[in-house]
Amino acid sequence: MPAPEQASLVEEGQPQTRQEAAPTGPGMEPETTATTILASVKEQRYKLDVECRLELFFEKSVSAAQMTNDDKE
C-alpha cells in the first residue's frame, strides 16, 4: 500500500479530499510549509500589535499634552 502522501485520491471507488497543504517548493513537506506559514502569521501579528500599542501610546501622549496646555490657559 502506498504511503498516505502518495495515495491516490480515489480508493475503492470513493473520492477522498486531501487536507494537507501543497508543498510550496521542491522537496518541502506540507508540515514544514504549515509551520513556516504559522510562524510568519505570528510574526506579523506581533508586529501589528506593537504598532497598535505605539500608536495608542502616542495618541495618549498628545491628548495628555493638550489637556495640560488647556489647563495653563
N, C-alpha and C positions, 0 to 999 in steps of 0.2 A: 504494500500500500504506500502511495507517495506521501511525503511529508505534507502537513497542512498548508504550507506556503505554496506547494506545487500541486495541490489537489485541484481537480477541475471544478468549475462552478456547478456542474451538474453531476450528481451521483445518484444512481438508481432512479433516474428519471425525474428527480425532484430538484428544481432550481434552488440554489443557495445564494445568499448575499454574503459578500466579504465585508467584514467590519474593520479590517486593518487598513491603515493608510498606505498609499502607494509610495514607494521609495522616491526620493527627490533627486537622487544621484546614483551613479553606478556603484553597486555594492553596498548601498545604505539599507539597513534594516528598518522596517516600519517602526519598531520600538525606538530606535535611535532618532528617527525623524520626529516622532511624537515628543520625545524628551527634549529635543532641540527646540521645537516649537513652543513647548511649555515653558522652557527657560527663557525664551525670547519674550513671551507674553508677560511672564513675571517681571522681567527687567523693565519692559515698557510700562507696566502698571506702577512699579516702584518710582520710575522717573516722573510719571504723571502725578503721583501722589506728592512727591517732593515739590514739583512745580506748583501744584494747587496750594500746598501749605505756604510756600514762599509768597504767592500772590495774596493769600489771605493775610499773612503777616504784614505785607506792605500796605494793604488796604486798611488794616487796623492802625498801622503807624500813621498813615495820612489822616485818618479820622481823629486819632488822638491829638495830632498836631493842630488840626483845625479847631478842635474843641478847646485846646489850650490857647490858641490865638483869639478865639471868641471870648474867652474869659478875661483876657487882657484888655479888651476894648471897652 
